[in-house]
Amino acid sequence: MILPSHLTVRDGHLRIGEHDTVDLAERFGTPLYVTDEMRIRGNFQRLSGALTAHYPKIRVLYAAKANGNLAIFKTLASQGAGADVFSAGEVALALAAGMLPSSLLFNGSSKTPADLALAVEKGIRVSVDSPDELRQLDRAAGAAGTTVEIAFRVNPAIEVPTHPKIATGLATSKFGIPAGQILDAYREALALEHVKPVGIHCHIGSQILDVEPFAHEVEVLIDVARDLLDIGVNLSFIDIGGGLGIPYHRETDRAPTPEEYAEAVMPVFLRGIKELGIEPELWVEPGRWLIGDSTVLLTRVNSVKTAHKTFANVDAGFNLLVRPTMYDSYHEVVAANRADAPAVREYSVTGPICETGDILAKDRMLPELEAGDLIAVLDAGAYGFAMSSQYNSRPRCAEVLLAGEKAALMRRAETIDDLTAPMVTVPWQE
Ligand SMILES: *Cc1c(COP(=O)(O)O)cnc(C)c1O
């Protein structure tokens, strides 16, 4: 298997950064999410560098939903990232990490009145998803005696080669305003007193392994920008969203590099803005690409069973990593304490949840396994812990952050008391 450079094997053990995963599992317990901060920094610099090489006015907004740990926000904030935020919680985390309100974009197709009021109060730009929302935002800003800068989210009606649940730019998606209605939306915004249209926003989907759809997206946005210029909108940014995929099938996937991504989108963007005679900032919103490969989920084998096939029953399931169950996603698994033993038997790696679909990895060739062995699930940094639950009343596990030789908890494991703490005894059961 082709491992990313921060994962290595020494003396039969899988290592992440400068740490032996077997030691980490012993020290912090399992299941355990382990994230290499250096990898995130490196990923950020590579992606932002690839874009900045073409055009200086680039802003990278971390897609906050991919991983909501404050330590991750701080790592990215220290690199100069802003954030694409979808909720009051994500706003709070981004601000707590030191990001400025001016480096955030409040996204989402179903914002509450409280969300809009928060954006107004903090001075956060809003990606508006409907004319209805526009009017509500205008009223909220008016009530506060201020003006909010906005973009509209454009639905570009682009087919992208990814899982249907994460293709967001389809004509049929719930996100954005169809191209045919977008000019009217901007006209209405221009006429309102407390919103100021300054940008265009788009996001076509996630885990896209081909750069062509991104180039097509930028063409669509340049066409919109041309029309906006005609009606008098001064664009200060064009936000092309996130979605760059990573090679989860480490044997076979060919994922575009950031340089290839930049080669595909930047010439289209630069030609377009030159023709229009404008110099807006280009914003991108990567989530998965920044943090996906930075993290492994360590899980211990509880038992091995051979029935119609052989199961390795481990202590993490879709309560902690739902992607395989929800999106049929593939994650590589490594026998972390036997990492250089030959793969001799086919296993399905299955979790402790009371559901048939609780399979982390199906039919994988692995070394001979026994109870107590340690499995590492790779590329678990994005939409991993962030989508975890307490299903089956299982407390969520801890998360550890590594930086060089340092290793520390960035989230303690939950306890049984944490499960019951928010529960309230109803009066008639007292
Ligand atoms: C989820 C999302 C992203 C990030 O997607 P990735 O595939 O993780 O890069 C960016 N922008 C918006 C609006 C999103 O919803």
The ligand as a Tripos MOL2 file, in Angstrom:
@<TRIPOS>MOLECULE
LIG
   15    15     1     0     0
SMALL
NO_CHARGES

@<TRIPOS>ATOM
      1 C1        -18.7960   20.5570    2.6870 C.3       1 LIG1
      2 C2        -18.5130   21.8610    2.0470 C.ar      1 LIG1
      3 C3        -17.2100   22.2040    1.6870 C.ar      1 LIG1
      4 C4        -16.0320   21.2850    1.8370 C.3       1 LIG1
      5 O1        -16.0840   20.1450    1.0640 O.3       1 LIG1
      6 P1        -14.7950   19.1820    1.0160 P.3       1 LIG1
      7 O2        -15.2000   18.1120    0.0900 O.co2     1 LIG1
      8 O3        -14.5590   18.6930    2.3830 O.co2     1 LIG1
      9 O4        -13.6610   19.9870    0.4960 O.co2     1 LIG1
     10 C5        -16.9870   23.4600    1.1700 C.ar      1 LIG1
     11 N1        -18.0010   24.3560    0.9840 N.ar      1 LIG1
     12 C6        -19.2740   24.0350    1.3020 C.ar      1 LIG1
     13 C7        -20.3210   25.0540    1.0950 C.3       1 LIG1
     14 C8        -19.5690   22.7950    1.8370 C.ar      1 LIG1
     15 O5        -20.8270   22.4820    2.1390 O.3       1 LIG1
@<TRIPOS>BOND
     1     1     2 1
     2     2     3 ar
     3     2    14 ar
     4     3     4 1
     5     3    10 ar
     6     4     5 1
     7     5     6 1
     8     6     7 2
     9     6     8 1
    10     6     9 1
    11    10    11 ar
    12    11    12 ar
    13    12    13 1
    14    12    14 ar
    15    14    15 1
@<TRIPOS>SUBSTRUCTURE
     1 LIG1         1 GROUP 0 **** ****
